């Protein structure tokens, strides 16, 4: 079986998540390193992982943002960008959806990994 690569990640995200969530630029190299770190080495493993958590992650994506998150997001991304996402009830781009899946699957271990990655 071939080892997972960046293009595989994008293809699987396109197959499993709505097109509207495909709006952030990424080469998926960082995401690939995260997946490999947690033992997700093949397309089949990644697909199984996403399918396992897909419904819950998409429900989270539809949830209302807090007023402070809306305000901060408008300051960072602009009113039109935020209003479109609120109107269409989606927020997370593919990389964030994937990371939400990883957090659901690996819990505190992934949170610690992500905090270290982000120097928090």
N, C-alpha and C positions, 0 to 999 in steps of 0.2 A: 504494500500500500504506500502511495506517495505521501511524503510529509506535507503538512499544511503550509500554504504560502499566503501572501497578502492578497493576491487575486482571488484565491479560494474564499477567503473571509468575505470579501465584498460580494462575490457571487451568491454566497449563502445568505448574507444579510438581505440582498435583493429578493431572494426567493422566499424569505420567511417574514419580512417586515414590509409595511406599506411604503409605496413609492414616495409619499409625502415626507417621510422621515429621512429621505436621502438628500440632504441639503448641506451637509458639512464636508469640507475638503479633508481627506485623509489618505495617506498612502498605506495605512493599516500596518506599518512596521512595528509601531509601539504595541498595538493590539495583538499582533502575532507573538511578540515576546511575552506578553501577559498570558496568552493562551498556552504557549509552550511551557511556561513556568508552572502552570497548573495542570500540566499533563494532557492538554487537549492538542493532539498531534496530527489528527487526520480530519478530512472533510466530514466523514461519518460521525466522528465524536463531536465535532462542532455542531453539526445539524441536530444530532440527538439532544445536545445540551440546550440549544435555542428552542427547539420544539417543546422540551420539558417545561420551560419557563415562559414561553412566548405569550400565552394568554394573560398571565399576571402582569408581565412587563408592559404589555399594551394597555391594560387597565390603568396602571400607574401613569402611563403617558397621557391618558385622557383626563386625569384628575386636575381640578382647579388649582392654580398657583395661588399662593398667599399674596396679599396686596403688596407686601414689601418685595417679594420676588418679582411681581409684575413691574413695579416701579423701577427696581434695579435693572431688570432686563430691558426695559424701555430706554433707560439711560445708556446701557451698553450696546444694544442692538438696534434701537430705534423703534418708534411707535408702530410703524407699518408692519415690521417684522413680527413684533409681539402680538399685535392685534390679529394678524393672519393665523397665527398658531392658536390663539385663544378661541377664535371663531371656528376653526376646524378641529379643535380639541386634540391637538398633538403638540408635543414639545421637544422630545428628545430626538437627536439625529442618530444615525446608525451606530457610530462609535459609543455613544452614551447608552443606547439600548443594549449593546453587547456588554458593556461594563455593568449594567444593571443585572443582566443575566449572570455574570460572573459573581457579583455580590450575593445574589440569591443562592447560587450553588455553593459557594465557598465561604460565605459569611464573614466572620471576624478575620479570618486569615486573609481574605481578599481586601478587606477594609485596611488592614495593616499594610499590606503590599501597596495599595493605592496611595495611602498617606505617605509612605516612604518615597514612592515614585514622584509625588507632588511636593515633596519636601515640607510636609506638614508636621 
